[in-house]
């Protein structure tokens, strides 16, 4: 491209440019409203130059020109020590075609959401309000660099969420279910009757469940909770920009979990909900499976071009960006625990007094490895059987201690979708894994 050639002529040792076009549709249906929240297109470019060892940036709408190159060079600033991994020339086009077409009008999609709303209220007369959000995001990405890399990617991510609030006497309970996919129209990809059953079960648990006495329990983490743990408690600590000051960096090559424990961050999975698709990242680097923990050993970190050079590690393809207005940063894609050898029944069978943690409700972690998660669906396990539902449950602990307490991993495997925020940017991700048995985990009641 002429713009990249101009950057080299002006002294840049490297330059790349990203073009991004996003077509967004967001619909919201509540008990008394139906809204087209978003329906439009956002597009623009982001130019980046490496000039005298410093990055310079320029982003805007429209077509980039020579003045934009000059602007990027003029604002380059730093310690003149930026070094990156360079990639060989490559041209590629990636198009992920949905299996279920989006060939319905907005009116028809609203009709579908209205039916779901009616079905939610039919679940129980205790349900007082409902909020259903539907979205579909069409991505068109183009990447060009002075290395003669030309990458084009086209895909669609869509999904919906249902939040219901119910009341029984003085108890108010809320529950949600969220689904997303890259396979097409989500209301056809997923079994809506199953979604509604899950929502009802969670509402009933919040209204009728018992509160748990705080303490250490044997805990069975279901795939949704396993995924949040993998993402929040491990994944963020493995993002190289955070890892170098975190608890995992100094333990690289050390065993911190049993040998049957592995945690992977992958650019793509043949699973409907693995929406962290990053065949090529936003630096034009091919994504690859990255074993953060391999057979219990801290193995490698998630990198962009800079941290690949800094760590002397093969690029992983984890440089991602929300849109053209932001600089790329290191982000997860689809992060999960790998499967084990046990059946679900075997994992539950030997638990005399424990808790099954099914679905999370937010959480947070700290650089020192401490974590705290809320749980929206949980059950007591008594003498190897699932019994009483629990409400207002929370878990907390220290990442390394918890990893060391893992005693069994199931054959089952499930990925859940989500959106991860970092430095003001949000990107789609997948999280999950099998059922995992943790011998001792701190469990307590929390306030919603």
Buried (B, 14 or more C-beta within 10 A) or exposed (E): BEBBEBBBEBEBBBBBBBBBBBBBBBBBBBBEEBEEEEEEEBBBBBBBBBBBEBBBBBBBEEEBBEEBBBBBBEBBEEEEEBEBBEBEEBEBEBEBEBEBEBEBEEEEBBEBBEEBBEBBBEBBEBBEBBBBBBBBBBBBBBBBBBBEBBBBBBBBBBBBBBBBBBBBEEEBBBBBBBBBBBBBBBBBBBEBEEBBEBBBBBBBBBBEBEEBEBEEBBBBBBBBBBBBBBBBBBBBBBBBBBBBEBBBBEEBEEBBBBEBBBBBBBBBBEBBBBBBBBBBBBBBBBBEBBBBBBBBBBBBBBBBBBBBBBBEBEBBBBBBBBBBBBBBBBBBBBBBBBBBEBEBEBBBEBBEEBBBBBBBBEBEBBEEBBBBBBBBBBBBBEEEEBEBBBBBBBBBBBBBBBBBBBBBBBBBBBBBBBBBEBEEBEBBBBBBBBBBBBBBBBBBBBEE
